[in-house]
Amino acid sequence: MRDGSTAQRTARRRQRSSSRTGIGANKDSYANEEYWQGAVVHLVDPSLPTFESVTGEGWKAEPVDGKDSIEYAVRDSGAGVREVRFYVDGVLQTTTAAGCVAERLVPCPATASGSFLLDTTKLSEGQHDLELRVDDGSLNEESNQLAITVRRAPRPIDPTAGGAPVAVSNASLSGGVPAVGDQLHGSRGTWSGTGVSFAYQWMRCSGYGTACFAIPGATALTYTAAADDIGHALQFCVTGSNSGGSATSCSVPTPPVVARPSSSSTTPSSIETAGRATEPTKPTPAPSGGSERGQPNGSPAADRVVLTALANNRWSTMKVKFGKRVPISGRLIAANGAPIVNAIVNVQTRAAIPGAAVADATKVVTDASGRFTYVAAAGPSRLIRFAYRSYSADTSFADTTDVQLLVRAGVTIKATPRLVHNRHATVFRGRLLGRPIAKRGVVIDLQVFFRNKWRTFGAPRTDKAGKYKFTYRFMAGAATWKFRARVRRETSYPYIEGYSAKTVKVKVVG
């Protein structure tokens, strides 16, 4: 009985707190809803968490290349700090939870501090985006971002030493189009300088030979192409060092690595060995009455191919505004770089929902240069896969490539009335624009622009049709307020975080 009484007293205290902040009673469901001893408690927290400080060697515009720490201190005056997350280039690296207990009056600690490790040696040279995100116990979120530049600076020159090493001829590697299992041999080239020692590093790059990063453990003169390299170009880099300094020379990137064809394959293909390509071999005509593999797909049909595709000719992963179509272009070439003409490429899609299956969407045909185009219709976040079969009856694809579309959610907001007296209420309504929507609905954050920041004051959940409604009672005196709606990212809803395209203003008079 004592626990139940405590929960009821806590619930009453929360309700009184809500009335003091001007939040009116609302029969619609909330995002932050808890059940204590049969009582339903709605947590409405208008305060955002804040970063008191972000410091450390890793939190600099040009951090020292290596392993550096990022220290943070955060605070929240409402429900307390729930967790802090660390992202690099939009990819979650680490999450640190503050330790919350839902049944407490303030469920999470008011402050939290800690550190994350940034290892720039795992990043390619150039610009990258760092981001820290903090959530409070009511799921309000704040972020702190920084763009950094990774540089591989040479060692300081010793003026008493002889000349620093210089690559007279560039590093190189042998072989043509690599396949999984092929062993590549690197050559360090020729160097000037005395007492030069050499270090080797194999790099994995995009299919276009850009955005290269070091392959862990690949520090010998030879490297065997692995399954993780399929679709990526490889590069061999040599660093020469002596007491006068250091310098790095890299080879020209290889063509993208292809999968090793099965031993049962009977389709000839052009294979490059020892840096010299043989003449393309025409596909063997199907015997009269057809063959087990069916008809050749394109000219020349091949089992060793490179299939690439990019959205807007730039991105394999792209963020898209709601309702926008996205042009995707690609190319299909044989192992020797020759285009495969008039080939049918299957287009498949998979919605960004856990457990969703890949489904056939359409087909495109390559032109005389092996290129093809496809326009992705407006829709949810999804993976778009392009796949090529060498022969019409093949049960597996010779190669595939994926494009990921991350579509921002669309939502509307309107307020009625937009001219209201103090201590009176305005009703906010709106709906989600994207589908599908789970039966449980989606959380909508209603935010007001206050003290130069957008602050969440209500978090209703939509119904299964995507509609929401929330009543707010103004208690702060005469003013004009600007409002917007934000859609949170949820696993059951295949869109990323999005905002209402328009804001609404409400004028409060005394």
Secondary structure, DSSP 8 states (H G I E B T S, - for coil): -HHHHHHHHHHHHHHHHHHHTTB---SS-BSSEEEETTEEEE-------EEEEEESTTSSSS--SSEEEEEEEEE-SSS-EEEEEEEETTEEEEEEE----TTSSS-S-SEEEEEEEEEGGGS-SEEEEEEEEEEETT--EEEEEEEEEE--------TTSS---EESS--EE--SS-BTT-EEEEE---EESSS-EEEEEEEEE-TTS-S-EE-TT--SSEEE--GGGBT-EEEEEEEEEETTEEEEEE----S-BB----TT-------EETTEE----------TT--TT-SB-SBT--SSEEEEEEETTTBSEEEE-TT--EEEEEEEEETTS-B-BT-EEEEEEEESSTT---EEEEEEE--TTSEEEEEE-S-SSEEEEEEE-SBTT-SS-SEEEEEEEEEB--B--EEE-SEEETT-EEEEEEEB-SS---TT--BEEEEEEETTEEEEEE-BB--TTSEEEEEEE--S-SEEEEEEEEE---TTS-SB-EE-SS-EEEEEE-
